[in-house]
Amino acid sequence: SSSSSSSSLMDRKMLRSKLHAFLSMSKHYKPELMLGRFPENELLEERAVVLSRLKDHREALAIYVWDLNDLEKAHRYCMEHYDYHRAHDKDVFLHLLHVLLRPECVETGRLKKTYAAPPKPKLEEAMKILMLDHKRINVPKAMDLLPDDLSITKVFPILKAVLSHNKARSRRNQVTKSLHRIDNLTVRSEWIRTRSQQVRIDNITKCHHCSRRIGNAAFIRYPGLKNKRPVVVHYVCSESFQASQSPGGVGASSR
């Protein structure tokens, strides 16, 4: 009946959803062994998940682009796996461009069987990806993938966006560098001011904490508190003194 077939379909979707989650997150299987147990032309999206665990991004993306014909999922895959600081993940968008523009280099089960000859590159889709995500792409390498006879008018908007982004990034770097220099000069000035402060210890110099004379005992000098002169405390009083200066500490000022 239609109700039983509908129920069966829902059960299959639920099982595949659970399998997808397991393959994505579980540490209780070896991806390289699991891959050999997949059927050739079934569970393709699940195969892509296992390939992602092996960092074989190019083959995983080939499944989304050529086997499943789902560029939206391919782009989502790139967004999820891109990480500039990881060698295996920083070029995931470049892998997508390679899959789109060099189908003759792609090896997936359905692509071999469906096409007698390699299909035409998906140039328009690749150009959109390059325009949208050029910040995450090694643009010189991406340009090497484009056809030699591609009109410069099609490439110009991308180059303009890249140059604009690089210019803005250079400007931000200059501002950041200037701010770091100001911070460095401020700290150095404070260090020089602190080093130039002197404290004279004589027979009447008293500990700022216990009010007893310093005498010949070991002491610690603290910088001026709240723009006041430096203070001197006995070494044995230093811990209690620091506690008294912390908010809520004994002797701490209150409003």
N, C-alpha and C positions, 0 to 999 in steps of 0.2 A: 504494500500500500504506500501511498505518498507520505503518510505520517511516519511510517517505519523507515523509509528511505531518507526522509529529512532528519530523523533522529540519528540514523547511521552516519549521515554527512556531518552532523554536529559533533558526533563522537570522534570521527576522524580528524576534524579540525582541532578539537581539544587535545587529542593525542599528539598531533603534530606540534601544537603550541607548547606542550610540555616537553617534547623532544627537543624543540628549538631552544627552550630555556635551559635544559640540561646540557646541551652541547655548547651553549654560550658561556655558562658559568661554572660548570662542574670541574673539579680537579681530580675526579675519580675515574678518568679514562685517559688513554693515550691517543691523541688525535691521529698520529701516523698509522696506528693500527686500526682505528675506527674507519678511516678513509677507505681502506681496502675492503670493508664489508658493505659499502654502499652499492646499490644497484646502479648500472651504467647511466640510465636516463630517467631515474626517479629520485625523489627527495633531493632535488637540485639545490634548493635554498638551504636545506640542512647541510648539504655537502659544502656549500659556500661558507657556512659558519665554521665547519671543521677546518677548512682551508685558512680561514682567518686566524684560528688558533695556532696554525703553523706559520703564520705571517706570510702566506702565499697570496698576497693581495691581488696580484695580477690575474691569477687563475680564478679567484673568487669573483672578481669584478667581471671577468669574461662570462661567467655563468649568468650574472644579472643582466648584462648587456645583450649577449647573443643567444643564450639559452632561454632566459625568462623574458627577454625584450622589455625590461623594466629599468629605465634609466633613472627614475626617481629613487628606487631602492639602491641603485649603484651609487648615486650621489649621497644618499643617507649613510651608506656604508662608509664612504670616505670621511664624512663629517664625524662619524663615531670613532674611527680608527686613526685619524690624523693626529700626530704628535710630533712637533718640530724637533723635540729634544730626544727622540728615539730614532735610531738609524733605520730600523725596519718600517717605521710608520710615517716618517716625514715626507716620503715621496708617493704616498698613496694616491693623491690626485694626479700625479704624473703617470702612475700605472693606469688610471682610468683613461687618460688621454691616449696612452699607448694602445689600449684595448679598442678604443673608438677609431683610431686612425690607422692601425696596423692589424686589421683582422687576419691577414695572411700569416701572422705570427701566433695567432690564438689557437689553442688546442682544447676544444671542449667536445664532448660526445655528439651533441646535437648539431653543432656547427659543421662537423665532418660529414654528417649523414644528410643534412638538409641541403647544403649547397654543393653543386658539382665543382664550382670554382669559388675562391674566396669572395665574399660579398664586398660591396663598395664601402669604403670608410664612411663613418658617420661624421662628416666634416662640420656640418652646421651645429650638431650637438656638442662637438668638441670645442668649437669657437665660443659657444655659450658658457661652457664650463670654464674655459680659460678667462673669459671676461669676468665671470662672477667670482671666481676663486683664485685670481692671479696672486693674491697675497699669500696663498698657501702652496704655490707652485713655483718650482725652479723654472722661471720663464725662458732663459736661454736654452735649456734642455727641451722645453716644450716647443720652442720655435723649430728645433731640429726635426720634430715629428710632422710639422706641417708640410703640405705638398710644395714642391719647388715652384710650381706655376701659379701659386695662390696670389691673387691680386693684393697689392700693398694697401689698397683702400679698405680691404676687409681686416687687415692686421693693424692698421693705424689706430683705431679706437682702443684696442687692447694695449698697444705700446704707450698711447697717451695716458691711459689709466695707470699703467705701471710706473711711468715717469712721475706722474702726479703723486702717487703713493710714496715713491722713493724720496721725492722732494720733501713731502710732509714728514716722513720718518726722519730724514736728515735734520730737518728743523727741530723736531722734538728732541733728537739726540743732542743738538747744540744747546738747547734750553736746559736739558738735564745735566749736561756737562758744566754749564755755567752755575747751576744751582749747587752741584757738588763742590765746585771750586769755592763758592761763597761759604758753604758749610765748613770746608776745610780751613779757610782763612779765619772763620769765626772760632773754631775749635783751637786753632794754633794761637790766635790772639788771647784766648782765655787761658791756654796753657802757659804762655809767656807771662801773663799777668799773675797767675797763681805762683809760678816759679820765682817771680820777683818779690813776692811777699816775704818778709822776715819777721821772726819772733825772737825777742830777747828774753832769756830765762835768767832771773836773778833770785836773790834770797827771798823776795816777797811775792814772786810769781805763784799764783794759786791755780789749782785744778778747777776748770770751769764746771765740773760736775759735782765733786765732793767738797770743794772750797778749801781743801788742805793744800799746804805748800808743795810744789813740785819737788824742790830739793834736788837730790841726785837720782831720783827714781826715773825709770823709763817713761817716756811720754809720747803722745801722738798729737800732731798739730792738724786741726781741721780748717779748711778754707772758711772765709767769712760767711756767716749765716745771714741770709736776707740783707746782703750788702753791708754787713757789719765787719768788724775786724776779725782776723783769724782767732780761733780759740785753741787752748791747750788743755788736754786732759791726761791724767795718769793712764798708762797703758792698761792697768787692771780695771780702770773705770770706763774704758772705751766702749765695751759692749753695752753696759747700762746706759751710757750717754747716747749711743746710737738708738737704743730702744726708746729713750725719752724724747727723741726728736721725731720719731715716726708718728703718723696720725693716730691718735687714740692712746699713745704711749704715756707712761707716767712722766709728767712734767711737760707734755706737749701743750702748745698753746691752744686755747679754745676761744671760740667766738661767742 
